[in-house]
Amino acid sequence: MQSIRQLVLGISGGIAAYKAAELTRLFIKRGIAVQVVMTEAAQQFITPVTMQALSGKPVLHSMWDSSIANGMPHIELSRQAQLILVAPASADFIAKLAYGMADDLLSTLCLARDCPLVIAPAMNKQMWEHPATQRNIRQLAQDGVLILGPDCGEQACGEHGQGRMLEPEQIVEGLLQLADLNGNLLQGKRLLITAGPTQEAIDPVRVITNLSSGKMGYALAETATLLGAEVTLISGPTHIPTPQTHQLIQVNSADQMLAAVEQHIQGQDIFISVAAVADYKLAQASPQKIKKQDQELSLHLVPTTDILATIAARPDAPFCVGFAAETDDLLAYAEKKRRDKKLPLIVANQLADALGLDQTKVTLLDDQGQHDLPSASKHEVAQQILQHIAAMIS
Protein backbone atom coordinates (compact mmCIF):
# COMPACT_ATOMS: atom_id res chain seq x y z
CA MET A 1 0.00 0.00 0.00
CA GLN A 2 1.44 3.38 -1.04
CA SER A 3 1.75 6.39 1.23
CA ILE A 4 -1.64 8.07 1.49
CA ARG A 5 -1.73 11.68 0.33
CA GLN A 6 -5.26 11.64 -1.04
CA LEU A 7 -8.12 9.19 -0.66
CA VAL A 8 -11.70 8.76 -1.74
CA LEU A 9 -14.12 8.31 1.16
CA GLY A 10 -17.22 6.50 -0.02
CA ILE A 11 -20.29 6.67 2.21
CA SER A 12 -23.13 4.18 1.75
CA GLY A 13 -26.50 4.22 3.49
CA GLY A 14 -26.56 3.38 7.18
CA ILE A 15 -26.85 5.01 10.57
CA ALA A 16 -23.06 4.73 10.97
CA ALA A 17 -22.74 7.36 8.20
CA TYR A 18 -22.45 9.96 10.97
CA LYS A 19 -18.98 8.53 11.77
CA ALA A 20 -17.82 9.56 8.30
CA ALA A 21 -17.73 13.16 9.52
CA GLU A 22 -15.17 12.34 12.21
CA LEU A 23 -13.26 10.11 9.79
CA THR A 24 -12.90 13.03 7.40
CA ARG A 25 -11.77 15.37 10.16
CA LEU A 26 -9.11 12.93 11.33
CA PHE A 27 -7.74 12.37 7.82
CA ILE A 28 -7.58 16.11 7.12
CA LYS A 29 -5.79 16.60 10.45
CA ARG A 30 -3.15 14.12 9.24
CA GLY A 31 -2.64 16.10 6.05
CA ILE A 32 -4.54 13.68 3.81
CA ALA A 33 -6.89 15.17 1.22
CA VAL A 34 -10.35 13.59 1.22
CA GLN A 35 -12.74 13.44 -1.70
CA VAL A 36 -16.16 12.35 -0.48
CA VAL A 37 -18.46 10.28 -2.70
CA MET A 38 -21.95 9.48 -1.36
CA THR A 39 -24.66 7.11 -2.44
CA GLU A 40 -28.24 8.31 -2.64
CA ALA A 41 -29.09 6.36 0.51
CA ALA A 42 -26.16 7.89 2.42
CA GLN A 43 -27.63 11.35 1.89
CA GLN A 44 -30.63 10.31 3.98
CA PHE A 45 -28.34 9.95 7.03
CA ILE A 46 -25.81 12.79 6.66
CA THR A 47 -25.90 15.76 4.30
CA PRO A 48 -23.42 16.56 1.52
CA VAL A 49 -23.19 20.06 3.00
CA THR A 50 -21.69 18.66 6.20
CA MET A 51 -19.18 16.52 4.34
CA GLN A 52 -18.21 19.37 2.01
CA ALA A 53 -17.58 21.68 4.96
CA LEU A 54 -15.30 19.09 6.59
CA SER A 55 -13.43 17.97 3.47
CA GLY A 56 -13.19 21.36 1.80
CA LYS A 57 -14.25 19.81 -1.49
CA PRO A 58 -17.59 19.46 -3.30
CA VAL A 59 -19.21 16.11 -2.52
CA LEU A 60 -19.78 13.91 -5.56
CA HIS A 61 -22.75 11.60 -5.93
CA SER A 62 -23.75 11.57 -9.59
CA MET A 63 -22.33 9.65 -12.53
CA TRP A 64 -23.26 12.60 -14.70
CA ASP A 65 -21.42 15.33 -12.77
CA SER A 66 -20.33 17.94 -15.34
CA SER A 67 -17.71 19.38 -12.98
CA ILE A 68 -15.34 16.53 -13.90
CA ALA A 69 -13.48 17.78 -16.94
CA ASN A 70 -13.48 14.57 -18.96
CA GLY A 71 -16.98 13.55 -17.91
CA MET A 72 -15.68 10.33 -16.39
CA PRO A 73 -15.64 10.72 -12.60
CA HIS A 74 -15.55 6.96 -12.06
CA ILE A 75 -12.19 6.86 -13.87
CA GLU A 76 -10.71 10.17 -12.84
CA LEU A 77 -11.26 9.88 -9.09
CA SER A 78 -9.39 6.63 -8.53
CA ARG A 79 -6.43 7.82 -10.65
CA GLN A 80 -5.88 10.74 -8.29
CA ALA A 81 -6.17 8.75 -5.03
CA GLN A 82 -3.92 6.22 -3.32
CA LEU A 83 -6.88 4.53 -1.63
CA ILE A 84 -10.65 4.15 -1.72
CA LEU A 85 -12.28 3.68 1.67
CA VAL A 86 -15.98 2.87 1.96
CA ALA A 87 -17.14 3.62 5.49
CA PRO A 88 -19.75 2.66 6.33
CA ALA A 89 -20.15 -0.22 3.89
CA SER A 90 -23.74 -1.44 4.13
CA ALA A 91 -24.86 -5.02 3.42
CA ASP A 92 -26.38 -3.81 0.16
CA PHE A 93 -23.21 -2.08 -0.98
CA ILE A 94 -21.06 -5.09 -0.03
CA ALA A 95 -23.34 -7.27 -2.18
CA LYS A 96 -22.86 -4.87 -5.09
CA LEU A 97 -19.10 -5.07 -4.78
CA ALA A 98 -19.11 -8.87 -4.52
CA TYR A 99 -21.11 -9.22 -7.74
CA GLY A 100 -19.34 -6.43 -9.65
CA MET A 101 -22.45 -4.25 -9.96
CA ALA A 102 -21.96 -0.64 -11.02
CA ASP A 103 -25.22 1.30 -10.96
CA ASP A 104 -24.11 4.53 -9.25
CA LEU A 105 -20.98 6.64 -8.95
CA LEU A 106 -19.51 4.94 -5.87
CA SER A 107 -20.00 1.34 -7.06
CA THR A 108 -18.71 2.23 -10.54
CA LEU A 109 -15.70 3.96 -9.02
CA CYS A 110 -14.87 0.87 -6.96
CA LEU A 111 -15.08 -1.35 -10.04
CA ALA A 112 -12.95 0.96 -12.23
CA ARG A 113 -10.26 1.65 -9.61
CA ASP A 114 -6.54 1.10 -9.94
CA CYS A 115 -5.79 1.61 -6.23
CA PRO A 116 -6.51 -0.48 -3.10
CA LEU A 117 -10.09 -0.73 -1.82
CA VAL A 118 -10.85 -0.87 1.89
CA ILE A 119 -14.31 -1.30 3.42
CA ALA A 120 -15.58 -0.86 6.98
CA PRO A 121 -18.80 -2.90 7.25
CA ALA A 122 -21.67 -1.59 9.37
CA MET A 123 -25.02 -3.28 9.84
CA ASN A 124 -27.35 -5.10 12.21
CA LYS A 125 -25.88 -8.30 13.68
CA GLN A 126 -28.40 -10.55 11.90
CA MET A 127 -27.51 -8.92 8.59
CA TRP A 128 -23.81 -9.41 9.26
CA GLU A 129 -24.25 -13.06 10.28
CA HIS A 130 -26.53 -13.89 7.34
CA PRO A 131 -24.97 -16.51 5.02
CA ALA A 132 -25.34 -14.20 2.02
CA THR A 133 -23.35 -11.42 3.68
CA GLN A 134 -20.66 -13.82 4.88
CA ARG A 135 -20.44 -15.29 1.38
CA ASN A 136 -20.03 -11.79 -0.07
CA ILE A 137 -17.36 -10.90 2.49
CA ARG A 138 -15.39 -14.04 1.64
CA GLN A 139 -15.59 -13.16 -2.04
CA LEU A 140 -14.32 -9.62 -1.44
CA ALA A 141 -11.43 -10.93 0.65
CA GLN A 142 -10.50 -13.29 -2.18
CA ASP A 143 -10.71 -10.34 -4.58
CA GLY A 144 -8.10 -8.47 -2.54
CA VAL A 145 -10.40 -6.03 -0.74
CA LEU A 146 -9.21 -5.16 2.78
CA ILE A 147 -12.01 -5.52 5.34
CA LEU A 148 -11.71 -3.53 8.57
CA GLY A 149 -14.07 -4.80 11.25
CA PRO A 150 -16.85 -4.92 12.06
CA ASP A 151 -16.71 -4.49 15.82
CA CYS A 152 -18.90 -6.06 18.48
CA GLY A 153 -21.05 -3.88 20.72
CA GLU A 154 -24.27 -1.93 21.12
CA GLN A 155 -26.10 -1.25 17.87
CA ALA A 156 -28.51 1.49 16.85
CA CYS A 157 -31.36 -1.04 16.81
CA GLY A 158 -30.80 -1.68 20.51
CA GLU A 159 -29.29 -5.13 20.04
CA HIS A 160 -25.76 -6.21 20.96
CA GLY A 161 -23.47 -8.14 18.65
CA GLN A 162 -21.08 -8.03 15.74
CA GLY A 163 -21.80 -5.59 12.94
CA ARG A 164 -20.94 -2.25 14.51
CA MET A 165 -18.59 -0.12 12.43
CA LEU A 166 -15.11 0.40 13.86
CA GLU A 167 -14.54 3.76 15.50
CA PRO A 168 -12.99 6.42 13.22
CA GLU A 169 -9.75 6.50 15.23
CA GLN A 170 -9.29 2.74 14.76
CA ILE A 171 -9.82 2.99 11.01
CA VAL A 172 -7.45 5.93 10.54
CA GLU A 173 -4.67 4.50 12.68
CA GLY A 174 -4.99 1.08 11.06
CA LEU A 175 -4.74 2.48 7.54
CA LEU A 176 -1.86 4.80 8.27
CA GLN A 177 0.16 2.12 10.00
CA LEU A 178 -0.36 -0.26 7.09
CA ALA A 179 0.57 2.35 4.50
CA ASP A 180 4.04 3.50 3.53
CA LEU A 181 3.85 6.09 6.29
CA ASN A 182 4.99 3.12 8.36
CA GLY A 183 7.01 1.56 5.56
CA ASN A 184 6.45 -1.69 3.68
CA LEU A 185 7.68 -3.43 6.79
CA LEU A 186 7.87 -6.93 5.32
CA GLN A 187 8.43 -6.10 1.67
CA GLY A 188 10.12 -9.03 -0.06
CA LYS A 189 9.74 -11.39 2.91
CA ARG A 190 8.10 -14.81 2.62
CA LEU A 191 5.94 -15.94 5.54
CA LEU A 192 4.39 -19.30 6.30
CA ILE A 193 1.59 -19.11 8.88
CA THR A 194 -0.52 -21.90 10.37
CA ALA A 195 -3.94 -21.11 11.82
CA GLY A 196 -7.08 -22.65 13.27
CA PRO A 197 -7.65 -26.00 14.97
CA THR A 198 -6.96 -29.49 13.68
CA GLN A 199 -9.45 -32.35 13.67
CA GLU A 200 -8.28 -35.84 14.57
CA ALA A 201 -10.68 -38.54 13.36
CA ILE A 202 -12.26 -41.01 15.77
CA ASP A 203 -14.49 -42.51 13.11
CA PRO A 204 -16.02 -41.17 9.86
CA VAL A 205 -18.32 -38.75 11.76
CA ARG A 206 -16.50 -37.92 15.02
CA VAL A 207 -13.32 -35.97 15.68
CA ILE A 208 -11.13 -34.69 18.50
CA THR A 209 -10.69 -30.94 18.11
CA ASN A 210 -10.54 -27.69 20.10
CA LEU A 211 -12.17 -24.26 20.26
CA SER A 212 -9.63 -22.30 18.21
CA SER A 213 -11.42 -19.93 15.81
CA GLY A 214 -8.42 -19.16 13.59
CA LYS A 215 -8.95 -15.40 13.99
CA MET A 216 -5.45 -14.59 15.26
CA GLY A 217 -3.70 -16.54 12.51
CA TYR A 218 -5.94 -15.04 9.84
CA ALA A 219 -5.31 -11.52 11.20
CA LEU A 220 -1.56 -12.12 11.03
CA ALA A 221 -1.81 -13.47 7.48
CA GLU A 222 -3.89 -10.54 6.27
CA THR A 223 -1.77 -7.92 8.01
CA ALA A 224 1.53 -9.44 6.81
CA THR A 225 0.20 -9.36 3.24
CA LEU A 226 -0.64 -5.67 3.59
CA LEU A 227 2.85 -5.03 4.93
CA GLY A 228 4.33 -6.37 1.71
CA ALA A 229 5.01 -10.01 2.55
CA GLU A 230 4.25 -13.03 0.39
CA VAL A 231 2.12 -15.12 2.73
CA THR A 232 1.27 -18.80 2.57
CA LEU A 233 -1.50 -19.64 5.04
CA ILE A 234 -2.08 -23.24 6.10
CA SER A 235 -5.41 -23.44 7.90
CA GLY A 236 -7.40 -26.01 9.79
CA PRO A 237 -11.23 -25.89 9.61
CA THR A 238 -12.64 -22.42 10.41
CA HIS A 239 -15.86 -20.48 9.86
CA ILE A 240 -14.40 -17.04 9.19
CA PRO A 241 -13.87 -15.18 5.90
CA THR A 242 -10.78 -16.13 3.91
CA PRO A 243 -8.12 -13.43 4.25
CA GLN A 244 -6.18 -11.91 1.40
CA THR A 245 -2.97 -13.95 1.06
CA HIS A 246 -0.64 -15.26 -1.65
CA GLN A 247 -1.75 -18.86 -1.05
CA LEU A 248 -4.26 -20.65 1.19
CA ILE A 249 -3.90 -24.37 1.92
CA GLN A 250 -6.73 -26.01 3.85
CA VAL A 251 -6.11 -29.11 5.95
CA ASN A 252 -7.92 -31.07 8.67
CA SER A 253 -5.53 -33.15 10.75
CA ALA A 254 -2.20 -32.53 12.46
CA ASP A 255 -0.51 -34.94 10.06
CA GLN A 256 -1.93 -33.07 7.06
CA MET A 257 -0.78 -29.74 8.52
CA LEU A 258 2.72 -31.11 9.13
CA ALA A 259 2.92 -32.41 5.56
CA ALA A 260 1.76 -29.06 4.16
CA VAL A 261 4.26 -27.12 6.29
CA GLU A 262 7.15 -29.38 5.27
CA GLN A 263 6.13 -29.08 1.62
CA HIS A 264 6.13 -25.25 1.68
CA ILE A 265 8.77 -24.33 4.29
CA GLN A 266 11.67 -24.22 1.84
CA GLY A 267 12.62 -20.60 1.05
CA GLN A 268 10.44 -19.08 3.77
CA ASP A 269 11.94 -16.25 5.82
CA ILE A 270 9.52 -16.49 8.74
CA PHE A 271 7.38 -19.30 10.15
CA ILE A 272 4.59 -18.31 12.56
CA SER A 273 2.92 -21.30 14.20
CA VAL A 274 -0.44 -19.97 15.41
CA ALA A 275 -2.53 -23.10 14.81
CA ALA A 276 -3.90 -24.95 17.83
CA VAL A 277 -2.62 -28.33 16.69
CA ALA A 278 -4.00 -31.33 18.58
CA ASP A 279 -1.43 -32.86 20.94
CA TYR A 280 -2.91 -36.34 20.52
CA LYS A 281 -4.60 -38.40 17.84
CA LEU A 282 -6.09 -41.89 17.75
CA ALA A 283 -3.59 -44.67 17.19
CA GLN A 284 -6.10 -46.09 14.72
CA ALA A 285 -9.33 -44.36 13.72
CA SER A 286 -12.30 -46.63 13.13
CA PRO A 287 -13.22 -46.98 9.43
CA GLN A 288 -16.89 -47.40 10.40
CA LYS A 289 -19.07 -45.32 12.69
CA ILE A 290 -18.73 -46.52 16.28
CA LYS A 291 -22.12 -47.62 17.57
CA LYS A 292 -23.34 -46.49 20.96
CA GLN A 293 -23.33 -49.24 23.57
CA ASP A 294 -24.19 -49.47 27.26
CA GLN A 295 -20.57 -49.70 28.31
CA GLU A 296 -17.50 -47.52 28.58
CA LEU A 297 -15.49 -46.73 25.49
CA SER A 298 -11.72 -46.33 25.66
CA LEU A 299 -9.74 -44.52 22.98
CA HIS A 300 -6.05 -45.25 22.50
CA LEU A 301 -4.35 -41.89 21.90
CA VAL A 302 -0.80 -41.30 20.71
CA PRO A 303 1.12 -38.01 20.48
CA THR A 304 1.09 -35.99 17.27
CA THR A 305 4.31 -34.64 15.82
CA ASP A 306 5.26 -31.21 17.18
CA ILE A 307 5.24 -29.14 13.98
CA LEU A 308 6.93 -26.06 15.40
CA ALA A 309 9.71 -28.04 17.10
CA THR A 310 10.28 -30.02 13.90
CA ILE A 311 10.71 -26.89 11.79
CA ALA A 312 12.77 -25.01 14.39
CA ALA A 313 15.22 -27.94 14.57
CA ARG A 314 15.98 -27.85 10.84
CA PRO A 315 19.50 -26.70 9.93
CA ASP A 316 17.95 -24.22 7.45
CA ALA A 317 15.13 -23.15 9.78
CA PRO A 318 13.49 -19.78 9.12
CA PHE A 319 12.82 -17.28 11.90
CA CYS A 320 10.34 -19.29 13.99
CA VAL A 321 7.59 -17.78 16.13
CA GLY A 322 5.40 -19.83 18.46
CA PHE A 323 2.19 -19.19 20.37
CA ALA A 324 1.42 -20.37 23.90
CA ALA A 325 -2.10 -20.27 25.34
CA GLU A 326 -2.38 -21.40 28.96
CA THR A 327 -4.88 -21.45 31.81
CA ASP A 328 -2.26 -20.85 34.53
CA ASP A 329 1.42 -19.91 35.01
CA LEU A 330 1.30 -18.42 31.52
CA LEU A 331 4.70 -16.73 31.34
CA ALA A 332 6.59 -19.60 32.97
CA TYR A 333 5.11 -22.21 30.62
CA ALA A 334 5.55 -19.97 27.58
CA GLU A 335 9.21 -19.23 28.34
CA LYS A 336 9.90 -22.93 28.91
CA LYS A 337 8.30 -23.72 25.57
CA ARG A 338 10.41 -21.04 23.89
CA ARG A 339 13.66 -22.35 25.36
CA ASP A 340 12.86 -26.03 24.82
CA LYS A 341 12.13 -25.43 21.14
CA LYS A 342 14.92 -22.84 20.77
CA LEU A 343 12.58 -20.15 19.45
CA PRO A 344 13.65 -16.52 19.09
CA LEU A 345 10.12 -15.35 19.92
CA ILE A 346 6.94 -16.70 21.48
CA VAL A 347 3.56 -15.01 21.90
CA ALA A 348 1.83 -15.83 25.20
CA ASN A 349 -1.81 -15.29 26.08
CA GLN A 350 -4.31 -16.58 28.60
CA LEU A 351 -6.84 -18.99 27.12
CA ALA A 352 -9.61 -16.69 28.34
CA ASP A 353 -8.18 -13.97 26.07
CA ALA A 354 -7.59 -16.23 23.08
CA LEU A 355 -10.46 -18.45 22.01
CA GLY A 356 -12.97 -17.02 19.57
CA LEU A 357 -12.79 -13.40 20.74
CA ASP A 358 -12.17 -10.39 18.50
CA GLN A 359 -10.03 -8.70 21.19
CA THR A 360 -6.94 -10.19 22.78
CA LYS A 361 -4.06 -9.35 25.09
CA VAL A 362 -0.65 -10.94 24.60
CA THR A 363 2.88 -10.86 25.96
CA LEU A 364 5.91 -11.28 23.71
CA LEU A 365 8.86 -13.23 25.10
CA ASP A 366 12.31 -13.16 23.49
CA ASP A 367 15.95 -13.13 24.54
CA GLN A 368 15.57 -9.51 25.64
CA GLY A 369 12.79 -10.36 28.09
CA GLN A 370 9.07 -9.68 28.35
CA HIS A 371 7.06 -7.23 26.22
CA ASP A 372 3.43 -6.69 27.25
CA LEU A 373 1.06 -5.48 24.54
CA PRO A 374 -2.18 -3.70 25.47
CA SER A 375 -5.55 -5.34 24.89
CA ALA A 376 -6.68 -4.59 21.34
CA SER A 377 -8.37 -6.11 18.31
CA LYS A 378 -6.60 -9.13 16.86
CA HIS A 379 -5.69 -7.15 13.73
CA GLU A 380 -4.06 -4.43 15.86
CA VAL A 381 -2.21 -7.05 17.91
CA ALA A 382 -1.14 -8.80 14.69
CA GLN A 383 0.38 -5.57 13.47
CA GLN A 384 2.34 -5.08 16.68
CA ILE A 385 3.59 -8.67 16.61
CA LEU A 386 4.77 -8.25 13.02
CA GLN A 387 6.46 -4.96 13.84
CA HIS A 388 8.33 -6.72 16.64
CA ILE A 389 9.36 -9.55 14.29
CA ALA A 390 10.52 -7.06 11.65
CA ALA A 391 12.65 -5.28 14.24
CA MET A 392 14.20 -8.57 15.37
CA ILE A 393 15.09 -9.85 11.91
CA SER A 394 16.46 -6.50 10.77
C-alpha positions, 0 to 999 in steps of 0.5 A, spaced: 500 500 500 502 506 497 503 512 502 496 516 502 496 523 500 489 523 497 483 518 498 476 517 496 471 516 502 465 512 499 459 513 504 453 508 503 447 508 506 446 506 514 446 510 521 453 509 521 454 514 516 455 519 521 462 517 523 464 519 516 464 526 519 469 524 524 473 520 519 474 526 514 476 530 520 481 525 522 484 524 515 484 532 514 488 533 520 493 528 518 494 532 512 490 527 507 486 530 502 479 527 502 474 526 496 467 524 499 463 520 494 456 518 497 450 514 495 443 516 494 441 512 501 447 515 504 444 522 503 438 520 507 443 519 514 448 525 513 448 531 508 453 533 503 453 540 505 456 537 512 461 533 508 463 538 504 464 543 509 469 538 513 473 535 506 473 542 503 471 539 497 464 538 493 461 532 494 460 527 488 454 523 488 452 523 480 455 519 474 453 525 470 457 530 474 459 535 469 464 538 474 469 533 472 473 535 466 473 529 462 466 527 464 468 520 467 468 521 474 468 513 475 475 513 472 478 520 474 477 519 481 481 513 482 487 515 478 488 521 483 487 517 489 492 512 493 486 509 496 478 508 496 475 507 503 468 505 503 465 507 510 460 505 512 459 499 507 452 497 508 450 489 506 447 492 500 453 495 498 457 489 499 453 485 495 454 490 489 461 489 490 461 482 490 457 481 484 461 487 480 455 491 480 456 498 477 449 502 478 451 509 481 458 513 482 460 509 488 460 502 485 462 504 478 468 507 481 470 501 486 469 497 479 474 501 475 479 503 480 486 502 480 488 503 487 486 499 493 479 498 496 478 498 503 471 497 506 468 498 513 462 494 514 456 496 518 449 493 519 445 489 524 448 483 527 443 478 523 444 482 517 452 481 518 451 473 520 446 472 514 450 466 510 449 471 504 453 477 507 458 472 509 459 469 502 459 476 499 465 478 504 469 471 503 468 473 495 471 480 497 477 478 501 479 473 495 478 479 490 483 483 494 479 487 498 481 489 505 475 488 510 476 492 517 471 490 522 466 490 524 466 491 531 462 487 536 457 492 541 451 496 542 447 497 535 442 502 533 437 497 533 438 496 541 441 489 540 448 487 541 453 483 537 457 483 531 456 488 525 458 495 529 462 499 524 469 500 527 470 507 531 474 512 526 480 513 530 481 505 529 480 505 522 485 511 521 490 508 525 490 502 522 490 504 515 496 509 516 500 504 520 499 499 514 501 504 508 508 506 507 507 512 512 509 506 516 514 503 511 512 496 507 515 493 513 515 486 510 516 487 503 520 481 499 519 477 505 516 470 505 511 468 511 508 461 512 503 461 517 498 456 520 492 457 523 485 454 526 484 447 529 486 441 527 481 435 527 483 428 529 478 422 526 475 417 531 471 414 526 467 417 519 463 422 523 466 424 530 473 428 531 477 430 536 478 438 536 478 444 540 475 451 540 480 455 536 477 460 531 483 461 527 482 469 527 489 470 530 492 466 525 488 469 519 489 476 522 496 475 522 496 473 514 492 478 512 496 484 516 503 481 513 500 481 506 498 488 507 505 489 509 508 487 503 510 479 505 508 473 500 504 469 505 502 462 505 497 460 510 495 453 512 489 453 515 485 447 519 477 448 519 474 455 520 468 459 519 471 465 518 472 469 511 478 467 507 483 473 508 487 476 502 494 472 502 498 469 496 496 462 497 491 458 502 492 451 503 486 447 507 487 441 511 484 437 517 488 433 521 495 434 524 498 430 520 496 433 514 498 440 517 505 437 518 505 435 511 503 441 508 508 445 512 514 441 510 512 441 503 512 449 503 517 451 508 523 451 503 525 458 502 520 461 507 523 467 511 519 467 517 514 461 520 509 463 525 505 457 528 499 460 530 494 453 529 492 450 535 494 443 533 491 437 537 497 434 541 494 427 541 490 423 535 487 416 535 492 410 534 487 407 529 481 411 527 475 406 526 473 406 518 466 405 520 461 409 525 462 406 532 455 404 535 453 407 541 453 401 547 451 401 554 458 400 556 465 404 557 469 406 550 476 407 551 480 410 545 487 409 544 491 416 543 498 417 541 502 423 540 502 428 534 508 430 531 510 437 534 510 441 527 513 447 530 519 443 534 520 439 527 521 446 523 525 449 528 530 444 529 531 444 521 539 446 519 535 451 514 530 453 519 526 460 518 525 465 523 520 461 527 515 464 532 510 460 536 504 461 540 502 459 547 495 459 550 495 457 557 490 457 563 495 458 569 502 460 570 502 463 563 509 466 562 513 460 565 510 455 561 511 460 555 518 461 556 519 454 557 516 452 551 520 457 547 527 455 550 525 447 549 524 449 542 529 454 541 525 459 538 527 466 538 520 469 539 513 466 542 507 469 543 503 468 550 496 469 552 491 466 557 486 462 554 480 466 556 483 472 552 484 467 546 479 463 544 474 465 539 474 473 541 475 479 537 479 482 542 486 479 545 491 481 550 498 478 549 505 478 551 511 477 547 517 473 550 524 473 546 531 473 549 531 480 551 525 479 556 518 480 556 514 485 552 506 486 554 502 489 549 495 492 550 488 489 549 486 490 542 483 487 536 486 481 533 488 485 527 491 491 531 495 485 535 497 482 529 500 488 526 504 489 533 507 482 533 509 483 526 512 490 527 516 486 533 518 480 528 521 485 523 525 489 528 528 482 530 530 480 523 532 487 521 
